């Protein structure tokens, strides 16, 4: 078993960050050629935040919630409404006009992101009082219903002067550089990791493992479940705001229940109870879906049309690959463990001649 010292780990981390920043710089030098890849990376980073937030509640606390799309919608519309330039609003709210109290309001996108997360957290706190006493499937159904209610309210004609109803919002402030979504996503994930490593995070894990034992240890079950729900919803709302900035235009159809299922897929594939697993899976799932698009295009070999290659076949291949991964990694890619340089070093060591000889000797030195 290889154990790297702290200095080596720090050097490797700094080197990895430096190479990533240089790669981003290279991509931005030719945005026309690399625009597609940049979009995939940005969307992956945003989904990573939602996946970690969902994992905080589902994987670390044991609460099965399916309301992520609703909280993302709250954050997205908050950011959209508050960052659309004042001079562009007549072109956005061209049907019913904009509410008088919103007409001149325009704030910095960082403040809008925080406010979007805060509003999502307030909604979570309010509904949490009612639904967090439910268990398992019932909690999932309740949060799923909440998400659909939020989507329906946003699209209703009564909200035309605020959310622009079913017409959606456009001309939302976009990212100026690829560094913006990655830095903001990294900050959000880092803050969630700090929470999970605190006494609150240990309480969440205790509740997941055994509620009766956790309560016997003096942990207030409802208070900590509510806290987990609120924290998860806050960061989900922030991620929704980031998604709005990424897309530049949104409508209620953006936040259908399928969005929640996509995030749940990332969490399960990465590993319930693994932050780094959720991050890795977010990039794999998002990138995999995009790079398999050639299966949707007609294919001819020696003048013969291959009938399998047609629109929709990409998802068949993608689903088959997911099934294969799940068969070999039943607890997800990372399970409940986290990424570490020690793990990488030991993985590489296994394939070196020295490592092979050591395994052949039963793990004992010669």
N, C-alpha and C positions, 0 to 999 in steps of 0.2 A: 504494500500500500504506500503510494507516494504522498508525501505531505510537503507542499510548498510553503516557504516562509512568507511572512506578511509583506516584505519588501518586494519579493518576486511577484506576488499577486498584484501589488500596487502598480508595478511596472507594466505588467500584462494588461491591466485595466486601462491605464493611461494610453498605452500603445493602441489598444482596440478602439478607444474613443477617438484618438487622433486619426487613425486610418479611416474611421467612419466619417469624420468631419471632412477629411480630404476627399473621400469618395463623393460626399454630398456636394462639395465644391466643384468637383469634376462634372457631376451631373448637371449642375446649374449653369455651367459654361456653355452648354449646348441644349437649351430647354426644348428646342424644336425636335431634336432627335431623341432626347431622353424624357420628354414630357409624360409619356405613358408610364414609364417606370417610376417616375417621381410621384405620379398620382397613386400608383399601387402602394408605394412606401408610405405615403401620407395617410391613406385610408387604413392601412395596416396598423400604423401607430395609434390612430384614433380608436380602432376596434380593440387594441390591446388595453387601453384604459377602461373601456366598458367591460371587457372580459375579466380584468383583475377586480374591478368593482363588483361584478356579479359573483366572482369566486370568493370575494371577501364574505359575502352573505351566504351563498350556496355551499361553497367548499369549506370555508373556515368556521362558519357559525351553524351550518346545517339547516338553513332556512331556504326552502325551495320557492323562489320567486320568479315570476315570468312577466314582470312589469317594466322591464328595461326600456322597451320602445316608448312607453308613455313618459318616463322621466327624461329620455333623450329628446322627445318632442318638446317638453317644457323648456329644457335648456336651449334647444335649437331655435325655437320661436322667440325666446327672450333675447338671444343674441341677434337674431335676424331683425326683430322689430327695433332694437336700440342701436344698431350699427348701420342701417340703411341711411345713406346721406340724405340730409333734409331736402336738398334740391332735387333728389331723384324720387321722392315719395309720391308726387302726383302721378308719375309714370308707373308706380307699383300699385297704389290704391286708386286705380282709374275707374273702378265700378261704383263703389259706395263712398269713396273718399276715406280719409284717415281721421281718427278721433281727434278732436281739438287739443286735448291734453298731450297727445303724442306728436303733434305736428312739428314741434321744434325741438324735440328731445333727440339728442345724438350723443352717445358716450363712447369712451375708449373701449376697444374690444376686450381688454383684460378685465375691466370693471363689468362689462356685459357677461363675460364668461362666469365670473364669480357670482354675479346676481342670478344667472340662470341656474347654477348649481344650488344656490341658496333657496330659490323658489322651489326647485325640485325637492330639496331636503325638507322644506316646510310642508309640502304636500305629503311627503313620506311620513313625517311625524304625525300628521293629522289622521291619515288612514291607518297608520301603524297601530294606533290606539284601538282601532276596531278589528283589524284583521290578524294581528300577530298572535292572538290567542288560538288561531286556527292552526292545524297541523298538516304537514305534507301536501297532499293533492289539493286539499281545500284552500290552503294558502296560495298555491300556484294559480288556482282558478280565480281567486279573489283579485290577485295582482294582475292577472291577464285581463280580467274585466275592467279594472281601473285603467289599464293602458288603452283599451278600446274606447272607454268613456272619454278620456283625454283627447284621443284622435277625433272622435265624433264632435266634441265641443269645439275644437279648433276649426273644423270644417263647416260648422253651422253658420247659417246666414246671419244670425245675431252677432257673430264675432267678426263680420266683414270689415268693420272700421278699425279693428285691432290686429287680427291675424290674416286679414284679407280672405277669410273663408276658404272655400274650395279652390280659389285661384292661386293660393300660395304666395310666397314671398320671393322676390328676386332682387338683384343688385346688392346682395349681402356682401359685406367686406370680405375679400379673399386674402389668403396667405400671400405675403410678398416673397417669402423665401421658404425653402424646405426645412430650414432650421427651426422655424416658429412652431409648427405642430409637434416636431420631435422634442424640442426643449420643454414645451408645455406638457406633453404626454409623459415625459420622463419625470417632471416635477410631481405630477399627479400620482404616478406609480410609486415614486420614492416616498411620498407622504403616506400612502396606504401601507407600504412596507413598514414604515416607522410605527404606524398604529398597530399593525399585526405583531410587532415585536415588543409592544408595550404590555402593561398588565391587562389592558382591555383586550388585546389580541389573545393573550393566554386564557382570558375568561371566555372569549368566543370559542376557542378550541375545546375548552372544558364542556361548554354547552353542547357542542357538536358530538362529543364522545359519549356523554351521559348526563342528561339534564337533571336526573335525581341526585347523582353524586355532586354535580356542580352546585345545585341548590343547597345541599347539605354542607358544602364548603363555605356557604355564605354569599354566593353569587346571586344577585337579583336577576332572575331569568328574564322578566319582561323588560326591565331597564336596559339590559345588555342586548337583547334582541332588537329593541327599538333603536338603540344606538347604532348597531350594525346596519340596520335597515336605512337609517338616516344618512350615515356616512357613505354607504354604497350608492344611495340615490343622489347625493351631492356630486360625487365624481361622475356618475352616469349623466347627470345634467350638464356638467362641464364638457364631457365628451360629446354630448348632443350639440352643444354650441360649437365645438370644434368641427363637427361634421357639417353644420350649416355653413361655416366659413370655408370648408373644403369644397362643398358643392356650389356655393354661390347663389343657389336658389333651392327652395324646399316647398313641399306641400304636404298635406296630411297623409297622402299615399306613401311618402317616404318612410313613415313610422308604423307600418303594418306589423302584425304579429310575426311575420316571417323574419323581421329584423331581430327580434328577440331569439328566435330559434337559431339564427346564424351565430349569435353571440354564445348561446348555450352550447352549440356544436364546438366552438372554439374552446370553451371552458372544459368540456368533457374530453376533447381530444388532447388538450394540453395537460390535463390532470387536475382533478378536484383537490384543492388544497395546495396548489403550486403556482406561485406568482410568475416565476420564469416560464413555466409551462404554458400559461395563458398568453404570455407575450410571444413566445416562439410559435405557438399554434395560430395566433392572429396573423402573423406574416405568412405562415405556410398555407393556411386556408384561403386568405385573400389573394395571395400570389398564385396559388394553384388554380383557383377558379379562372383567373385571367389568362394564365399561360396555357390553359387547355382549350382556349377558344378555337384553335385550328380544327378541332374535331367538329365544330359547327359549320365548317366551310365544306363545300362540295369537293370531292377528291376523285381524280381520274388517274388510273395506272394503265399505261399502254392503251389509252383510249377507252378503257372500261370504267364506267362510273361505279364507284364504291357506294352502295346504297346506305351503309351504316353512317357515313359522314353526312350529317344533316343537322339543322338547328335543334338543339336540345340534347344531342349525343354527348356533348361535353359534360353535362351533369351526370350522365350514366357512368362515364369513366371516372369522374370525380367521386361519385358515391362508392364505386367499386374499390377505388384506392383507399377511401376512408374505412371501408369494411376490412380491408387487408391490414391496415394500421391497427385498428381496434382488436383484431384477432391476435396480433403479436404483442400489442401493448394494451392489455385489458384495463389498466388503471390510467391510461393516457400516456403520452410521450414521456412526461417527467414523473408521473405518479403523484406522490405527495412530497417529493424531494425538490430541491432548488438547484439551479445552475451553480457550479463552483469550478474554479480553476483546478482544484485537486481532482475533481471528477474527469475533467478534460485530459489532464496529465495521465491519469490511470488508464483512461480509454485508449490513448495513443500508445502507452507503454505495453498494453496487451498485444499490440501488433508488431512490436519491435522484437528482434531475435532474442534479446535478453529476457523479455517478458514471456515469449513463447517457451523458452527453455525453463523458466521458473514455473510456468503452469504445468509443463510436462513433468516437472519434479514434484508435483503436488503442492506447489506454492512454497517449497522450502528452498533455501539457498544451497548451492553445491557445497 
